[in-house]
Amino acid sequence: MRAVDIIIKKRDKGELTREEIRFFVNGLSTGRIPDYQAAAWAMAVLLNGMTARETTDLTLAMAQSGEVLDMSDVVKIAVDKHSTGGVGDKTTLVVLPAVAACGLPVGKMSGRGLGFSGGTLDKMESIPGYRVDLSIEEFERQLKEIGVVLCGQSKNLAPADGKLYSLRDVTGTVQSIPLIASSVMSKKIAGGAHAVVLDVKVGNGAFMTNLNEARELAALMVKIGELAGRKVVTLLSDMNQPLGCAVGNALEVREAIDTLHGDGPADFREHCLHVAAHMLVVGEVASTLEAGHALVERSLADGSAFAKFQQLVQAQGGDVSYVDNPDTFPRARLVQTVDAPRSGYVERVQAKIVGEASVALGAGRAKKTDPVDHAVGFVIHHKVGDKVRAGEPLFTVHANDQKKLEEAAASVLAAHELDDFPVPPMPLFYE
């Protein structure tokens, strides 16, 4: 069997056998298949798709390319959550400690930024000293001792996916539904999750731009979960505008800390409550969503969710003084607020444009080896449906380069569209 023949077969819209998929995944994980062939294959998959059977075979092959954890000896039920990626999506930073504070242990292996969407690891690394490279033994011990872990994907878990994941970001193949589904589910299966809550983003700031695509992805991941003996719940949430206000690593961590204190933007807070409530239900801590919602609200109000976040940061070597005093986070050298050019109602804040502008500032990566500037980004002051007056602050740019600031400000101003007539707010969740 040769890798080039498998690439050609998929290029020509053929259906790959289980053996061909396993051969390719094994070659990718061992290094026998080089990056350029993996990139060509990924593009063929993006253009021609995969059947549900092919995608399930790909998922299981990637999950089994390394160690597959069994968390039964560590926790009663291992629950995980995953977002398909968006702009301003710092949900994990609030949901994990809140759920853990409610008595449900949760260990999550997250990724870095993909395309214009931010990465959870990049955000957490805004905290000096925070370690994302835990061993499997450290992961299991921390989960057992404090009930919460947030780290990077272990090199021993789904290593084939780790290689493909980094290639997708820089080869224009992020949006492939089979590659998204297999990437997400292979990590969850390898990581030992018994139940998973998936937050599938929909809109111009998501990889799924319409509801039909999102439903297809959601149904595929549920099907994979069923075949692998996992319970999977998918939520379809809006990503036509940034989630919350902050976009950019340190800015988003600060917003998450505000939310853990019971403040934060209303849309982001409600989003976190809803996702966390679903996790408590699948984790058998709450019998209904309403009961789960109440438990999470209480964890925010009584400070136990924030205390769990402090515990998480300390356990992974982070400087907790930054969490206790967010003003100490890295700050951009240049900060400029852009005012509304006229009065009206906010009709659009195009999340994709904001995300791309954030990457251009240095908050994300153009190629996989690029460093990240944790201080740069935006604070978006209004949501769709808000009434604004001419001269009122519309958004604030945080930058470390004057030219980049000017270009980013122009882009994000263009991402805002105002209407003379009232505009209804966007829904948080579709279904």
C-alpha positions as CSV (number, residue, x, y, z in Angstrom):
1,M,0.0,0.0,0.0
2,R,1.3,3.5,-0.9
3,A,0.3,6.9,0.6
4,V,0.1,8.5,-2.9
5,D,-2.4,5.9,-4.1
6,I,-4.6,6.7,-1.1
7,I,-4.3,10.4,-1.9
8,I,-5.2,9.8,-5.5
9,K,-8.2,7.7,-4.6
10,K,-9.7,10.4,-2.4
11,R,-8.8,13.0,-4.9
12,D,-10.8,11.1,-7.5
13,K,-13.8,10.9,-5.0
14,G,-13.2,7.2,-4.1
15,E,-14.3,5.7,-0.8
16,L,-11.4,4.6,1.3
17,T,-11.4,1.2,3.0
18,R,-10.8,0.8,6.7
19,E,-7.4,-0.7,5.9
20,E,-6.4,2.2,3.8
21,I,-7.4,4.7,6.5
22,R,-5.5,2.8,9.2
23,F,-2.4,2.6,6.9
24,F,-2.5,6.3,6.3
25,V,-3.1,7.2,10.0
26,N,-0.4,4.9,11.2
27,G,2.1,6.4,8.7
28,L,1.2,9.9,9.8
29,S,1.7,9.1,13.5
30,T,5.0,7.3,12.9
31,G,6.4,9.9,10.5
32,R,6.6,7.5,7.5
33,I,4.1,9.8,5.7
34,P,5.5,13.3,5.5
35,D,3.6,16.6,6.1
36,Y,3.2,17.3,2.4
37,Q,1.4,14.1,1.7
38,A,-0.8,14.5,4.8
39,A,-1.6,18.1,3.6
40,A,-2.5,16.8,0.1
41,W,-4.8,14.1,1.6
42,A,-6.5,16.6,3.9
43,M,-7.2,18.9,1.0
44,A,-8.7,15.9,-1.0
45,V,-10.9,15.2,2.0
46,L,-12.0,18.8,2.3
47,L,-13.0,18.9,-1.4
48,N,-14.6,15.5,-1.7
49,G,-15.8,14.6,1.8
50,M,-16.0,11.3,3.6
51,T,-18.9,8.9,4.3
52,A,-20.0,8.4,7.9
53,R,-18.3,5.0,7.8
54,E,-15.0,6.5,6.6
55,T,-15.2,9.2,9.2
56,T,-15.8,6.7,12.0
57,D,-12.9,4.6,10.8
58,L,-10.7,7.7,10.7
59,T,-11.8,8.7,14.3
60,L,-11.1,5.3,15.7
61,A,-7.8,4.9,13.9
62,M,-6.6,8.3,15.2
63,A,-7.8,7.5,18.8
64,Q,-6.0,4.2,18.6
65,S,-2.8,5.7,17.2
66,G,-1.6,6.1,20.8
67,E,-2.7,5.3,24.3
68,V,-6.5,5.1,25.1
69,L,-7.2,6.1,28.7
70,D,-9.7,4.3,30.9
71,M,-10.8,6.9,33.5
72,S,-13.1,4.4,35.4
73,D,-10.5,4.0,38.1
74,V,-10.1,7.8,38.5
75,V,-13.6,9.1,38.5
76,K,-17.1,7.7,38.5
77,I,-18.1,9.3,35.2
78,A,-15.6,11.3,33.1
79,V,-17.4,14.2,31.3
80,D,-15.8,16.5,28.7
81,K,-16.9,19.4,26.7
82,H,-15.7,20.8,23.4
83,S,-16.3,23.9,21.2
84,T,-15.8,23.7,17.5
85,G,-14.1,27.1,17.7
86,G,-15.2,30.7,17.5
87,V,-14.3,34.3,18.2
88,G,-14.2,35.4,21.8
89,D,-15.0,31.8,23.0
90,K,-13.4,31.5,26.4
91,T,-16.2,29.3,27.7
92,T,-14.0,26.5,28.9
93,L,-12.2,28.9,31.4
94,V,-15.5,29.4,33.2
95,V,-17.4,26.1,32.6
96,L,-14.7,23.7,33.8
97,P,-14.1,25.3,37.3
98,A,-17.8,25.9,37.7
99,V,-18.8,22.3,36.9
100,A,-16.0,21.0,39.1
101,A,-17.2,23.2,42.0
102,C,-20.6,21.6,41.6
103,G,-19.0,18.2,42.4
104,L,-18.5,16.8,38.8
105,P,-14.8,16.1,38.1
106,V,-13.8,17.3,34.6
107,G,-10.5,16.9,32.8
108,K,-10.1,18.5,29.5
109,M,-7.4,18.4,26.8
110,S,-7.6,21.5,24.7
111,G,-6.0,22.8,21.6
112,R,-4.4,26.0,20.2
113,G,-5.9,28.5,17.9
114,L,-7.1,27.3,14.5
115,G,-7.5,29.8,11.7
116,F,-9.3,32.9,13.0
117,S,-10.6,31.1,16.2
118,G,-8.7,31.5,19.4
119,G,-7.2,28.5,21.3
120,T,-7.8,27.7,25.0
121,L,-4.2,26.8,25.6
122,D,-3.0,30.2,24.2
123,K,-5.4,32.0,26.5
124,M,-4.2,30.0,29.6
125,E,-0.6,30.6,28.7
126,S,-1.3,34.3,29.3
127,I,-0.8,33.3,33.0
128,P,2.9,33.1,33.6
129,G,4.1,29.6,34.5
130,Y,0.9,27.8,33.6
131,R,1.9,24.3,32.3
132,V,-0.1,22.8,29.5
133,D,2.2,19.8,28.9
134,L,1.1,17.4,31.6
135,S,1.9,13.7,31.5
136,I,-1.0,11.2,31.6
137,E,0.0,10.3,35.1
138,E,-0.1,14.0,36.2
139,F,-3.5,14.4,34.4
140,E,-5.0,11.5,36.2
141,R,-3.5,12.4,39.6
142,Q,-4.7,16.1,39.4
143,L,-8.2,15.0,38.3
144,K,-8.4,12.7,41.2
145,E,-7.1,15.2,43.7
146,I,-8.8,18.5,42.8
147,G,-11.4,17.4,40.2
148,V,-10.3,19.7,37.4
149,V,-7.6,19.6,34.7
150,L,-7.0,21.9,31.6
151,C,-4.0,20.9,29.6
152,G,-2.8,20.2,26.1
153,Q,-3.2,17.0,24.2
154,S,-0.7,14.4,25.5
155,K,1.7,13.3,22.8
156,N,0.7,9.7,23.7
157,L,-3.0,10.4,23.0
158,A,-4.2,10.4,19.4
159,P,-0.8,11.5,18.1
160,A,-1.9,11.2,14.5
161,D,-4.6,13.8,15.2
162,G,-2.1,16.1,16.9
163,K,0.0,16.1,13.7
164,L,-3.0,16.5,11.4
165,Y,-4.5,19.2,13.7
166,S,-1.4,21.5,13.3
167,L,-1.3,21.0,9.6
168,R,-5.0,21.8,9.0
169,D,-4.5,25.3,10.5
170,V,-1.9,26.3,7.9
171,T,-3.2,24.4,4.8
172,G,-6.7,25.8,4.5
173,T,-8.4,22.5,5.5
174,V,-9.8,23.5,8.9
175,Q,-13.4,23.6,7.7
176,S,-13.7,20.0,6.6
177,I,-16.6,18.4,8.4
178,P,-15.1,14.8,8.5
179,L,-11.8,16.2,9.7
180,I,-13.4,18.3,12.4
181,A,-15.6,15.5,13.6
182,S,-12.8,12.9,13.7
183,S,-10.4,15.3,15.4
184,V,-12.8,16.2,18.1
185,M,-14.1,12.7,18.8
186,S,-10.7,10.9,18.5
187,K,-9.4,13.1,21.3
188,K,-12.5,12.5,23.5
189,I,-12.4,8.7,22.9
190,A,-8.6,8.5,23.6
191,G,-9.0,10.8,26.6
192,G,-11.4,8.4,28.3
193,A,-14.5,10.6,28.3
194,H,-17.7,8.7,29.1
195,A,-20.0,11.6,28.1
196,V,-19.3,14.7,26.0
197,V,-21.1,18.0,25.5
198,L,-20.3,19.5,22.2
199,D,-20.8,23.2,21.5
200,V,-21.1,23.5,17.7
201,K,-20.7,27.1,16.5
202,V,-22.8,28.4,13.7
203,G,-22.3,31.6,11.7
204,N,-19.8,33.8,9.8
205,G,-17.3,33.5,12.7
206,A,-17.5,29.7,12.8
207,F,-16.2,26.9,10.6
208,M,-19.9,25.9,10.1
209,T,-21.4,29.0,8.5
210,N,-25.0,27.7,8.3
211,L,-27.4,25.6,10.4
212,N,-27.5,22.7,7.8
213,E,-23.7,22.3,8.0
214,A,-23.8,22.5,11.8
215,R,-26.5,19.9,12.0
216,E,-24.5,17.6,9.7
217,L,-21.5,18.0,11.9
218,A,-23.5,17.5,15.1
219,A,-25.2,14.4,13.8
220,L,-21.9,12.9,12.7
221,M,-20.3,13.4,16.1
222,V,-23.3,12.0,17.9
223,K,-23.2,8.9,15.5
224,I,-19.5,8.5,16.2
225,G,-20.1,8.7,19.9
226,E,-22.8,6.1,19.7
227,L,-20.6,3.7,17.8
228,A,-17.8,4.2,20.4
229,G,-20.2,3.7,23.3
230,R,-20.2,7.3,24.5
231,K,-23.0,9.6,25.4
232,V,-22.9,12.8,23.3
233,V,-25.0,15.9,23.4
234,T,-24.6,18.6,20.8
235,L,-25.6,22.3,21.2
236,L,-25.9,24.6,18.1
237,S,-24.9,28.1,19.2
238,D,-24.5,31.4,17.4
239,M,-21.2,32.7,16.2
240,N,-22.2,35.6,13.9
241,Q,-20.8,38.0,16.4
242,P,-18.0,37.5,19.0
243,L,-19.1,35.8,22.2
244,G,-18.8,38.2,25.1
245,C,-16.8,41.4,24.5
246,A,-13.1,40.4,24.7
247,V,-11.2,38.9,21.7
248,G,-7.5,38.1,22.4
249,N,-5.8,35.9,24.9
250,A,-5.1,37.9,28.1
251,L,-8.2,40.0,27.5
252,E,-10.3,36.9,27.3
253,V,-8.8,35.4,30.5
254,R,-9.6,38.7,32.3
255,E,-13.2,38.5,31.0
256,A,-13.5,34.9,32.2
257,I,-12.3,35.9,35.7
258,D,-14.9,38.7,35.8
259,T,-17.5,36.0,34.9
260,L,-16.3,33.7,37.6
261,H,-16.8,36.5,40.0
262,G,-20.5,36.7,38.9
263,D,-20.0,39.6,36.5
264,G,-18.9,39.5,32.8
265,P,-21.0,40.1,29.7
266,A,-24.6,38.8,29.9
267,D,-24.4,36.8,26.7
268,F,-21.2,35.0,27.7
269,R,-22.4,34.4,31.3
270,E,-25.7,32.8,30.0
271,H,-23.8,30.7,27.4
272,C,-21.5,29.3,30.2
273,L,-24.5,28.5,32.4
274,H,-26.3,26.6,29.7
275,V,-23.2,24.5,28.6
276,A,-22.3,23.8,32.3
277,A,-25.9,22.7,33.1
278,H,-25.9,20.2,30.2
279,M,-22.6,18.8,31.6
280,L,-24.1,18.4,35.0
281,V,-27.0,16.5,33.5
282,V,-24.9,14.1,31.4
283,G,-22.6,13.7,34.4
284,E,-25.6,12.7,36.6
285,V,-25.1,15.4,39.1
286,A,-28.3,17.2,38.1
287,S,-31.5,15.6,37.1
288,T,-32.8,18.5,34.9
289,L,-31.3,21.4,33.1
290,E,-33.0,23.8,35.5
291,A,-31.4,22.1,38.5
292,G,-28.0,22.2,36.8
293,H,-28.5,25.8,35.9
294,A,-29.2,26.6,39.6
295,L,-26.2,24.7,40.8
296,V,-23.8,26.6,38.4
297,E,-25.3,30.0,39.4
298,R,-24.7,29.1,43.0
299,S,-21.1,28.2,42.3
300,L,-20.5,31.6,40.7
301,A,-22.4,33.5,43.5
302,D,-20.7,31.8,46.4
303,G,-17.1,32.0,45.0
304,S,-16.5,28.3,44.8
305,A,-16.2,28.4,41.0
306,F,-13.5,31.1,41.2
307,A,-11.8,29.2,44.0
308,K,-11.6,26.1,41.8
309,F,-10.1,28.2,39.0
310,Q,-7.4,29.4,41.4
311,Q,-6.8,25.8,42.4
312,L,-6.5,24.7,38.8
313,V,-4.0,27.5,38.0
314,Q,-1.9,26.7,41.0
315,A,-1.9,23.0,40.4
316,Q,-0.5,23.5,36.9
317,G,2.3,25.9,38.0
318,G,0.6,29.2,37.1
319,D,1.1,32.4,39.0
320,V,-2.1,32.8,41.0
321,S,-1.4,36.5,41.7
322,Y,-2.3,37.2,38.1
323,V,-5.7,35.6,38.7
324,D,-6.2,37.4,42.0
325,N,-5.2,40.7,40.4
326,P,-6.0,40.7,36.7
327,D,-4.5,44.2,36.2
328,T,-1.1,42.4,36.3
329,F,-1.8,40.6,33.0
330,P,0.3,41.6,30.0
331,R,-0.9,44.8,28.5
332,A,-0.6,46.1,25.0
333,R,1.6,49.2,24.5
334,L,-1.0,50.9,22.3
335,V,-4.7,51.1,23.2
336,Q,-7.2,53.0,21.0
337,T,-10.9,53.3,21.3
338,V,-12.9,53.7,18.0
339,D,-16.2,55.6,18.2
340,A,-19.4,55.0,16.3
341,P,-19.4,57.1,13.1
342,R,-23.1,57.6,13.3
343,S,-26.2,56.8,15.4
344,G,-28.2,53.7,14.8
345,Y,-28.8,50.1,15.8
346,V,-26.1,47.5,15.6
347,E,-27.1,45.2,12.8
348,R,-23.9,43.1,12.5
349,V,-20.6,42.6,14.2
350,Q,-19.0,40.1,11.8
351,A,-17.1,37.7,14.0
352,K,-14.9,36.3,11.2
353,I,-13.5,39.8,10.4
354,V,-12.9,40.5,14.1
355,G,-11.1,37.1,14.4
356,E,-9.0,37.6,11.4
357,A,-8.0,41.1,12.6
358,S,-7.1,39.6,15.9
359,V,-4.7,37.2,14.2
360,A,-3.2,40.0,12.2
361,L,-2.5,41.9,15.4
362,G,-0.5,38.8,16.6
363,A,-3.1,37.1,18.9
364,G,-3.1,34.0,16.5
365,R,-0.9,32.3,14.0
366,A,-0.4,32.6,10.3
367,K,1.8,29.5,10.4
368,K,2.1,26.8,13.1
369,T,5.5,28.0,14.3
370,D,4.4,31.6,14.9
371,P,4.6,33.0,18.4
372,V,1.5,34.5,20.0
373,D,1.3,38.0,21.5
374,H,-1.0,37.4,24.5
375,A,-1.6,41.1,25.1
376,V,-3.2,42.2,21.8
377,G,-6.8,42.0,20.7
378,F,-10.1,43.8,20.9
379,V,-12.9,44.7,23.3
380,I,-16.2,44.9,21.4
381,H,-18.5,47.3,23.3
382,H,-21.9,46.5,21.7
383,K,-24.0,43.5,20.6
384,V,-26.4,43.1,17.7
385,G,-29.6,44.9,18.6
386,D,-27.9,47.6,20.7
387,K,-28.7,51.3,20.1
388,V,-25.6,53.4,19.7
389,R,-25.1,57.2,19.3
390,A,-22.6,58.9,17.1
391,G,-19.3,59.4,19.0
392,E,-20.1,56.6,21.5
393,P,-17.3,54.0,22.0
394,L,-17.8,51.1,19.5
395,F,-14.7,49.0,20.2
396,T,-11.2,49.3,21.6
397,V,-8.0,48.0,20.0
398,H,-5.1,46.7,22.0
399,A,-1.9,46.5,19.9
400,N,1.9,46.6,20.0
401,D,2.4,48.0,16.5
402,Q,1.0,51.2,15.2
403,K,0.5,50.1,11.6
404,K,-1.2,46.9,12.7
405,L,-3.4,48.9,15.0
406,E,-4.5,51.2,12.2
407,E,-5.2,48.3,9.9
408,A,-7.1,46.3,12.6
409,A,-9.2,49.3,13.6
410,A,-10.2,49.8,9.9
411,S,-11.1,46.1,9.6
412,V,-13.2,45.9,12.8
413,L,-15.0,49.2,12.0
414,A,-16.0,47.7,8.7
415,A,-17.2,44.6,10.6
416,H,-19.8,46.8,12.3
417,E,-22.9,47.6,10.4
418,L,-25.5,50.0,11.7
419,D,-29.2,50.3,10.7
420,D,-31.6,53.2,11.2
421,F,-34.3,50.9,12.5
422,P,-34.4,48.6,15.6
423,V,-32.7,45.2,15.0
424,P,-33.6,42.0,17.0
425,P,-30.7,40.5,19.1
426,M,-29.1,37.3,17.9
427,P,-30.1,34.0,19.7
428,L,-27.5,32.4,21.9
429,F,-28.5,28.9,20.9
430,Y,-30.4,27.6,17.9
431,E,-31.2,24.0,19.1
